[in-house]
Every structure is written in C-alpha cells, then in structure tokens.
C-alpha cells in the first residue's frame, strides 16, 4: 500500500506506529533464551502487518530462524537476512544492533503486537474502500455486486482481529458448570428459544443462540406455515424480536396466515371476506395479539445475504439503543429468532455454479448466526428423488443442490405427511402436492435427522390446513399402534 492516501486535496499518512513495530522486534530480541516471544507475536501478526518494509523482512527472518530451531540474535539474523538478500535493504548490521538494544519488554509484547495489527487492519480497510470507490467511479459493475464484494471484504477484515487467546479447559469448564446450573434451575428444560411444540422441544431443548436450523420438505407440505407458527410462538413467549425474510411470499400473504393461525379462522374467509360474526370477533383478538408481538417482515425478492446481514445488524443496533446500559450488558445480542423462506432463492454473486452458490449462502447463514448469537431457521427444498421411494419420508441426502447445507446446519428437520400426493397442486404452494379434500386436519411428522446438541427422532403434530395452525398431538389422540387416533378440534378461535 502507498505511503500516503489522498482525501480531496489533502495527502494523509497511512495508519502506522513505527515505535510499536520496533518494540515488537525489540521484545523478540530481548527474549534471547527462548522463542516464546516470537510464538506470541506470530499468534497475532503476519509479516504484512508491519508498515515498514524493513520490519517485514526482519520478522520473516525471525520466523525462519524459529522454524529452523536456531536462536534469534544479531549474528543469526545477519546470516539469515544475508541469505535472503535483504541485509542491506533493512539498514545492515547497524539497524539490527539498534533494535537489539531496545528496552521493550517481552511481557508487553502482546500489547505492542495488537497496536501493530490494529494499524494494519485500518490500512487494509482504507485500501478496500479505495478499490471499491474506483470500481464505483468506473461504473462497469452493478452496484449490488460491488456492495456484496465490499461486504465480503470487510467481513474478512472483521474476522481477522488478531485474537490469539487459546481458552484453558478450566475456563471452559467454569462456563459449562454455569450452563448446567441454569439448566438445573430451568423448570421446563428448554435452554433456547422454544418452538411452542412440546414434542419438538423435547428433541431440541429449544433453538439455541448461533444455531443454524434447516427445515426441509417438498412443496405444499406446509413448511412455510410451520415456521410462521414457530415465529408467532417465539415472539409471544420470548418477548424478543423475531424476523421473517420471505423471498417467495408477500408480507400480506404471510400476515393472512398468521391471523388465520392465531385466530383459528379459515384462511379462505380472510381472503374473500365471508366472515361470520364469530370470525370477526376472533380476527379482532388475533390482530390485537399479533400487533403486540415484535415480528418484523421483509419480502424483498432476490435478496442477498449481505442485505439480510445489514438489515439484521441495523435492527440489533436499534434494539440495543432503546435498552438501558444494564440491559445491554446482560443481553448484548437481543434478537430472538430469524426465519429465511427459503434458502434456495437467496441471490449469490456466483451465477455460474448453482451448487457453489448455495454452499456460499449456507456458510454465510451459519456465520451470521454465530455473529448475532441468534438462531436462524432456513427453509430448504428437497429433490424429487424422495417421491420415487416407497417410503417417502425425507432423509439428509434429499436436500437439494448442496451437501454443505447438511454440513453447516446444527439441526436438520423434515416435514412429512401421509396424505401428501405430489403433482396435484396443494395447500402451501402452487407446485407440489395435494391432501385428501375431506381431511382438513391431518397428522404431520417433524423428522429431526441431524441434531448436534440433542437427539434425533420424530415429533408428531397436527396440522389444520384451512387455518394454517400447527398443534401438539395429545397422547389421547394416538392410536393403539402409535398412529393417530381421533383428530382433535382445531378449528375454533380463542
């Protein structure tokens, strides 16, 4: 990077701290009896983090000496730099002698190294923004592509903050014991965000912070309705913001389903306005209930992960700004749950290879969940191969387009209905299946096929198709052979 940057007519020196760079090298010299200082410096710094070229070459030579298990002193450095052809470029033996006489203490090396690294990050940020400005002036690329590339570059810088600390098992055990005590004192055994369905929560123990949860099903089985029910349940019980990104369905259609489920109203009546007096009363209560929930929606078609991330970060900042300092300290990541419907529709800069594009999106979702310390539920389509088997219950290999979805996800669950008939239209999408017309309320299985932090298994629920409402299946409704017995009344409001 150039020594100066231009802002208007003003020439400004690129961020650097020569004294800190000299202190790092001097502290390594000071630690003549071991290579501990060099090891500590390498955990934070790369040669390119040094602003002065001569300091970069000296650090490279020091690293090579450690690899060769040779001591670091004036003579060995002179020999190594000479072999590298850099001795005269760094100022010769005189400059090495000057560094070796530094009073910098190895005890403060980490502090010096972090200063050097911080300046390097600032320089790289300036370079990244300068390059983006040049491309923006050229106007040869779409603004959306430039923004996505800029966000990707800045994300890389944010992930490289020189955190060199390894965690001792003693410290991790303390955290483990604290979590265990919380679990012991928790009456309902839910450690994360509850789905609202006992059978599912018993398998997952709730959706926990930084988890990526993938829910897959063939079109029309009911996966959009399912995650909307979870979103509503979480917003009601957790009193935290829940965010729904819908790339396939408009916000008004989503609200229609939420009102139908919350009020126990046939969604067709909400569409054609043919509401009874009781329906109107139920709808009024449902609308008031939903209005008090912190549910946010975004129905931008073709949205990119960079846009999703930016909107979530902004919402997090807005929520934090409305909290007291004590509340922020206690809950620095206040978002409750994020839903994405669905993963395969998110735009990617990779337009040539669809599998790689989905893999990039999947990894970005997992990274975002970890950054925000918030569970993210992403819907996924399944391949048609599931319909060719005698047992059409989905398995992990049915995930469409990318095996990385299975790899990145902490939980993978599938929805399955016995009454689903592919290819005849359906209740949850234009393409896909149709259920038996005479059965408005049907059993549905949630098959948890991957669960990093819990058990695999099956949760059985009931699905009211006209109202898009999911409910637990009461034990009294199970048949003698474990199948569903009489179907409960799920059509009324409350």
C-alpha distance (Angstrom), angle and dihedral (degrees) to the residues before:
residue distance angle dihedral
X1 . . .
X2 3.81 . .
X3 3.80 119.8 .
X4 3.79 91.5 -119.7
X5 3.78 136.7 34.5
X6 3.78 125.5 -152.0
X7 3.79 123.5 -128.1
X8 3.78 110.5 176.8
X9 3.80 104.3 -50.1
X10 3.81 92.6 -27.4
X11 3.79 122.0 102.3
X12 3.77 112.8 -149.4
X13 3.78 131.1 -169.6
X14 3.80 114.8 -115.3
X15 3.83 112.2 -111.7
X16 3.80 112.1 -86.2
X17 3.79 141.6 135.8
X18 3.79 112.2 -147.9
X19 3.81 92.7 -178.1
X20 3.82 91.1 56.7
X21 3.80 91.2 48.0
X22 3.81 90.9 51.8
X23 3.81 89.8 46.0
X24 3.82 91.7 55.1
X25 3.80 92.6 50.8
X26 3.80 91.7 42.4
X27 3.82 91.8 51.3
X28 3.80 89.6 53.1
X29 3.81 88.9 51.4
X30 3.81 89.6 48.9
X31 3.82 91.6 56.8
X32 3.80 92.7 68.8
X33 3.81 97.3 151.6
X34 3.79 98.3 58.4
X35 3.77 142.7 13.3
X36 3.82 93.7 -121.4
X37 3.81 92.4 111.6
X38 3.79 92.2 51.5
X39 3.80 91.0 48.6
X40 3.82 90.2 50.8
X41 3.81 91.6 48.6
X42 3.82 93.2 48.2
X43 3.81 90.3 53.7
X44 3.82 87.8 64.8
X45 3.80 108.0 23.1
X46 3.77 141.1 56.3
X47 3.83 120.5 -164.6
X48 3.81 89.6 -107.8
X49 3.82 89.8 60.5
X50 3.81 88.6 74.7
X51 3.79 113.2 88.2
X52 3.83 96.9 -154.1
X53 3.79 112.7 73.0
X54 3.81 91.6 -142.8
X55 3.82 90.0 56.1
X56 3.79 90.0 51.1
X57 3.81 90.9 54.2
X58 3.82 93.2 46.4
X59 3.81 91.3 50.4
X60 3.82 90.5 48.9
X61 3.81 89.9 51.9
X62 3.81 91.5 48.6
X63 3.79 90.4 51.5
X64 3.80 91.7 50.7
X65 3.81 90.9 50.8
X66 3.80 90.6 53.6
X67 3.82 90.5 49.3
X68 3.82 88.7 51.7
X69 3.83 89.8 47.7
X70 3.81 91.3 -121.0
X71 3.82 123.7 140.0
X72 3.80 120.3 -104.3
X73 3.80 111.8 -120.6
X74 3.79 138.2 123.5
X75 3.78 94.9 -83.2
X76 3.81 97.0 47.8
X77 3.81 92.2 43.8
X78 3.79 91.0 48.4
X79 3.79 89.5 52.2
X80 3.80 94.2 46.7
X81 3.82 95.6 45.2
X82 3.77 90.2 47.3
X83 3.81 89.6 52.7
X84 3.81 88.6 49.8
X85 3.81 91.0 50.5
X86 3.79 91.0 -121.2
X87 3.82 104.6 103.9
X88 3.80 96.4 100.7
X89 3.82 92.1 40.1
X90 3.80 92.2 60.6
X91 3.79 94.2 49.5
X92 3.78 100.0 -89.3
X93 3.78 129.3 -105.5
X94 3.82 90.6 -37.7
X95 3.82 91.8 66.7
X96 3.81 92.0 46.2
X97 3.80 89.1 52.6
X98 3.78 89.9 50.3
X99 3.81 91.4 53.0
X100 3.79 93.0 46.0
X101 3.79 90.2 57.4
X102 3.80 92.1 56.8
X103 3.80 115.8 128.1
X104 3.81 91.5 -144.1
X105 3.79 111.1 132.7
X106 3.79 123.0 -133.1
X107 3.82 86.6 -137.0
X108 3.82 88.9 68.6
X109 3.79 95.8 41.9
X110 3.81 94.7 106.3
X111 3.81 90.4 55.4
X112 3.83 92.1 49.9
X113 3.82 91.7 45.9
X114 3.80 93.1 51.4
X115 3.81 90.0 53.1
X116 3.81 90.5 52.3
X117 3.80 91.6 47.0
X118 3.81 92.7 48.0
X119 3.81 91.2 54.3
X120 3.81 89.9 48.4
X121 3.81 91.2 53.4
X122 3.80 90.4 50.9
X123 3.81 91.3 51.0
X124 3.80 91.7 49.5
X125 3.78 90.3 48.3
X126 3.80 90.3 53.1
X127 3.80 90.7 48.2
X128 3.82 92.3 48.6
X129 3.80 92.7 49.3
X130 3.82 91.8 44.5
X131 3.80 91.4 52.5
X132 3.82 90.4 48.3
X133 3.80 90.9 50.0
X134 3.81 90.6 52.7
X135 3.80 91.4 50.6
X136 3.80 90.6 46.8
X137 3.82 90.8 52.6
X138 3.81 90.4 49.5
X139 3.81 90.1 55.1
X140 3.81 92.2 -157.6
X141 3.81 95.0 124.8
X142 3.78 132.6 54.0
X143 3.78 115.6 -96.0
X144 3.82 90.4 -125.9
X145 3.82 90.9 56.7
X146 3.80 91.8 46.9
X147 3.81 91.7 49.3
X148 3.79 92.8 48.5
X149 3.80 91.9 49.0
X150 3.81 91.0 46.9
X151 3.80 91.5 50.3
X152 3.80 90.6 48.6
X153 3.82 91.4 51.3
X154 3.79 92.6 47.1
X155 3.81 90.7 47.4
X156 3.81 89.0 55.8
X157 3.79 89.8 52.3
X158 3.81 91.1 48.1
X159 3.80 91.2 52.1
X160 3.81 92.0 51.6
X161 3.78 100.8 65.6
X162 3.79 97.5 137.6
X163 3.80 96.5 -110.4
X164 3.78 98.9 167.7
X165 3.78 99.0 168.5
X166 3.78 117.6 122.5
X167 3.78 112.9 -158.0
X168 3.79 118.1 -121.0
X169 3.78 113.7 -131.2
X170 3.82 88.1 -123.5
X171 3.82 89.8 64.0
X172 3.81 92.6 45.5
X173 3.81 90.2 48.7
X174 3.81 89.3 54.9
X175 3.80 89.1 54.1
X176 3.81 89.8 46.3
X177 3.81 91.2 53.4
X178 3.81 91.9 48.6
X179 3.82 90.2 52.4
X180 3.80 90.2 47.3
X181 3.80 91.4 52.6
X182 3.80 90.2 49.8
X183 3.81 89.9 50.6
X184 3.82 91.0 48.2
X185 3.80 92.3 51.9
X186 3.80 92.2 44.5
X187 3.80 106.9 99.6
X188 3.81 96.8 -162.3
X189 3.85 98.2 45.3
X190 3.82 91.0 -128.4
X191 3.79 109.7 134.3
X192 3.79 97.9 177.1
X193 3.80 139.0 21.1
X194 3.81 109.8 -32.8
X195 3.80 117.7 -129.2
X196 3.80 89.9 -148.1
X197 3.82 92.1 -117.2
X198 3.79 115.8 102.7
X199 3.79 96.9 -154.8
X200 3.81 92.0 53.0
X201 3.81 94.9 41.8
X202 3.80 89.7 52.9
X203 3.80 88.0 61.2
X204 3.81 98.6 42.0
X205 3.83 101.8 27.3
X206 3.79 84.0 -137.8
X207 3.80 130.9 -53.9
X208 3.80 107.5 -68.4
X209 3.78 132.5 -149.1
X210 3.82 115.9 -79.1
X211 3.83 92.8 15.5
X212 3.78 122.2 136.2
X213 3.81 109.8 -148.2
X214 3.80 120.1 -168.3
X215 3.80 120.5 -162.8
X216 3.78 115.8 -170.3
X217 3.78 135.5 -175.0
X218 3.77 140.7 143.9
X219 3.82 115.5 -90.4
X220 3.82 115.4 -74.6
X221 3.80 97.3 19.3
X222 3.81 91.8 111.1
X223 3.81 108.0 -100.0
X224 3.83 95.9 137.5
X225 3.80 90.8 50.4
X226 3.79 89.3 46.8
X227 3.81 96.2 54.9
X228 3.81 91.0 43.4
X229 3.79 88.5 56.1
X230 3.80 89.8 50.0
X231 3.82 90.5 48.0
X232 3.80 91.2 51.1
X233 3.80 93.0 46.5
X234 3.81 92.7 48.2
X235 3.80 94.0 47.2
X236 3.81 90.6 49.6
X237 3.81 98.6 47.1
X238 3.82 102.6 30.9
X239 3.82 97.7 42.1
X240 3.81 88.3 -144.5
X241 3.81 132.0 122.1
X242 3.79 114.1 -82.8
X243 3.80 117.2 -167.1
X244 3.81 125.9 -158.6
X245 3.81 120.9 -164.9
X246 3.79 108.8 -166.8
X247 3.79 115.7 -173.0
X248 3.79 95.1 169.9
X249 3.80 106.5 38.0
X250 3.81 131.0 46.1
X251 3.80 122.1 -114.3
X252 3.82 92.2 -112.6
X253 3.80 91.5 56.1
X254 3.80 89.8 49.1
X255 3.80 91.0 51.7
X256 3.79 90.1 49.5
X257 3.80 89.6 57.4
X258 3.80 92.6 45.1
X259 3.81 92.3 51.0
X260 3.81 90.6 46.5
X261 3.80 92.4 51.3
X262 3.81 95.4 41.9
X263 3.80 94.0 46.9
X264 3.82 99.1 34.4
X265 3.83 90.0 -123.0
X266 3.79 126.6 150.2
X267 3.82 103.3 -106.5
X268 3.79 91.2 -141.7
X269 3.80 89.0 65.1
X270 3.78 90.2 51.9
X271 3.80 88.1 54.6
X272 3.82 99.4 46.8
X273 3.82 97.0 31.4
X274 3.81 93.8 -124.4
X275 3.82 94.4 141.1
X276 3.77 126.9 158.1
X277 3.79 121.4 -138.8
X278 3.81 89.5 -98.6
X279 3.80 90.6 49.0
X280 3.82 90.2 54.3
X281 3.79 90.6 50.4
X282 3.80 92.1 48.2
X283 3.79 91.1 46.9
X284 3.82 92.2 51.8
X285 3.79 91.5 52.8
X286 3.84 91.5 45.1
X287 3.82 93.3 50.1
X288 3.80 91.8 49.1
X289 3.81 91.0 48.2
X290 3.81 93.5 49.1
X291 3.82 92.4 45.2
X292 3.81 89.1 60.7
X293 3.81 92.7 54.0
X294 3.80 123.3 91.7
X295 3.80 95.6 -123.1
X296 3.80 117.7 149.4
X297 3.80 124.5 -170.0
X298 3.78 135.8 -161.8
X299 3.80 120.6 -177.3
X300 3.82 98.4 175.1
X301 3.82 106.8 150.7
X302 3.80 116.2 -131.2
X303 3.80 93.3 11.6
X304 3.82 118.2 175.7
X305 3.78 127.8 -134.1
X306 3.80 89.9 -115.4
X307 3.82 88.9 58.7
X308 3.80 92.6 46.5
X309 3.81 90.1 50.1
X310 3.80 92.7 47.7
X311 3.81 92.9 50.5
X312 3.81 93.0 48.1
X313 3.81 92.5 48.0
X314 3.80 90.5 50.4
X315 3.80 92.0 49.2
X316 3.82 90.0 48.7
X317 3.81 90.2 52.3
X318 3.81 91.6 47.5
X319 3.81 92.2 50.3
X320 3.80 92.2 46.9
X321 3.81 91.7 49.8
X322 3.81 89.2 59.7
X323 3.81 93.5 52.6
X324 3.78 129.1 85.5
X325 3.80 119.2 -109.7
X326 3.80 90.6 -106.0
X327 3.82 90.8 51.1
X328 3.81 91.1 49.2
X329 3.80 91.2 50.3
X330 3.80 90.7 50.5
X331 3.81 95.5 43.4
X332 3.82 111.7 22.0
X333 3.83 91.5 163.3
X334 3.82 104.4 49.0
X335 3.82 101.8 170.2
X336 3.79 111.9 112.2
X337 3.81 108.5 -162.2
X338 3.81 138.8 -14.7
X339 3.82 125.7 -152.5
X340 3.82 125.6 -165.0
X341 3.82 118.5 -168.2
X342 2.88 100.3 -145.2
X343 3.80 137.6 0.0
X344 3.80 97.1 -160.9
X345 3.82 93.8 59.9
X346 3.82 96.4 56.9
X347 3.80 110.4 112.5
X348 3.80 119.2 -119.8
X349 3.80 133.7 -168.0
X350 3.81 87.3 -127.5
X351 3.80 102.2 85.7
X352 3.81 97.1 160.0
X353 3.80 103.1 62.2
X354 3.79 116.2 37.6
X355 3.80 94.4 -168.5
X356 3.81 92.1 53.6
X357 3.81 90.2 45.8
X358 3.81 92.0 54.6
X359 3.80 89.6 45.6
X360 3.82 90.5 54.4
X361 3.81 91.0 49.2
X362 3.80 91.6 48.2
X363 3.81 92.8 51.2
X364 3.80 90.5 46.9
X365 3.81 91.5 53.6
X366 3.80 91.4 51.7
X367 3.83 92.2 47.6
X368 3.81 90.8 48.6
X369 3.81 91.9 50.6
X370 3.81 89.5 53.3
X371 3.80 92.7 46.0
X372 3.82 94.8 50.0
X373 3.83 93.3 36.0
X374 3.79 86.0 -132.7
X375 3.82 130.6 125.1
X376 3.80 113.2 -113.3
X377 3.80 120.4 -158.6
X378 3.80 113.9 -157.8
X379 3.79 123.7 -173.4
X380 3.79 119.0 -138.7
X381 3.77 135.1 -168.2
X382 3.79 121.7 -126.6
X383 3.78 128.6 -135.2
X384 3.79 119.6 -103.7
X385 3.79 89.4 -115.3
X386 3.80 89.8 88.5
X387 3.81 88.8 68.2
X388 3.79 92.5 57.0
X389 3.81 94.3 63.1
X390 3.77 126.2 86.6
X391 3.80 90.1 -128.6
X392 3.79 103.1 48.5
X393 3.78 96.1 -170.4
X394 3.82 105.1 127.7
X395 3.79 122.9 -112.8
X396 3.82 131.2 -165.6
X397 3.80 94.4 -92.9
X398 3.82 89.2 60.9
X399 3.81 91.8 72.7
X400 3.77 105.4 117.2
X401 3.82 125.2 -119.4
X402 3.77 103.6 -8.1
X403 3.78 140.7 47.8
X404 3.80 87.8 -163.1
X405 3.81 89.4 76.2
X406 3.79 88.9 64.8
X407 3.80 90.5 44.5
X408 3.82 96.4 49.0
X409 3.79 97.8 42.3
X410 3.79 122.0 92.2
X411 3.81 91.5 -160.9
X412 3.80 127.8 24.9
X413 3.80 117.6 -173.5
X414 3.80 132.0 172.4
X415 3.79 132.3 -156.0
X416 3.79 118.9 -134.9
X417 3.82 132.0 -179.3
X418 3.79 125.5 -175.3
X419 3.81 90.4 -148.2
X420 3.82 94.0 56.5
X421 3.82 113.1 118.8
X422 3.81 113.3 -174.1
X423 3.76 121.4 -137.6
X424 3.82 101.2 26.9
X425 3.82 103.7 90.7
X426 3.79 121.2 -97.8
X427 3.77 155.5 -154.0
X428 3.81 100.4 -90.5
X429 3.78 105.6 39.3
X430 3.78 144.7 2.0
X431 3.79 95.5 -100.9
X432 3.75 127.8 47.9
X433 3.75 134.1 34.0
X434 3.73 144.5 4.8
X435 3.79 128.9 -148.1
X436 3.76 127.0 -143.4
X437 3.80 106.0 -73.4
X438 3.82 93.9 -138.3
X439 3.82 92.5 56.0
X440 3.78 111.6 74.5
X441 3.82 92.1 163.3
X442 3.80 116.5 47.9
X443 3.80 137.7 168.6
X444 3.79 116.2 -105.8
X445 3.79 129.6 -169.0
X446 3.81 124.9 -140.2
X447 3.79 104.1 -156.0
X448 3.82 111.6 -160.5
X449 3.80 101.7 -158.4
X450 3.82 98.1 166.8
X451 3.78 127.0 30.6
X452 3.79 118.4 161.1
X453 3.80 94.4 -172.4
X454 3.79 101.8 33.8
X455 3.76 148.9 10.6
X456 3.77 131.8 -43.5
X457 3.75 115.8 -131.0
X458 3.78 148.6 104.6
X459 3.79 129.9 -67.0
X460 3.81 115.5 -163.9
X461 3.81 118.0 -149.0
X462 3.78 137.6 165.3
X463 3.81 121.8 -116.7
X464 3.79 121.8 -155.4
X465 3.79 102.2 -159.3
X466 3.83 100.1 -166.3
X467 3.82 92.1 51.9
X468 3.84 96.4 31.9
X469 3.82 87.5 -131.6
X470 3.80 125.1 148.6
X471 3.81 121.4 -159.0
X472 3.77 138.7 175.8
X473 3.79 115.1 -93.0
X474 3.79 106.9 -119.8
X475 3.84 115.1 -132.3
X476 3.80 90.2 -121.4
X477 3.81 88.9 63.9
X478 3.80 95.1 58.2
X479 3.77 117.4 103.5
X480 3.79 125.4 -123.2
X481 3.82 91.3 -95.9
X482 3.79 95.7 48.0
X483 3.80 94.1 -92.4
X484 3.78 125.4 118.3
X485 3.76 118.1 -70.4
X486 3.82 126.1 -167.7
X487 3.79 112.1 -12.4
X488 3.83 116.2 -114.1
X489 3.80 122.6 -123.9
X490 3.81 105.3 -98.2
X491 3.79 99.5 157.0
X492 3.79 101.9 88.0
X493 3.79 128.4 88.0
X494 3.80 128.1 -127.1
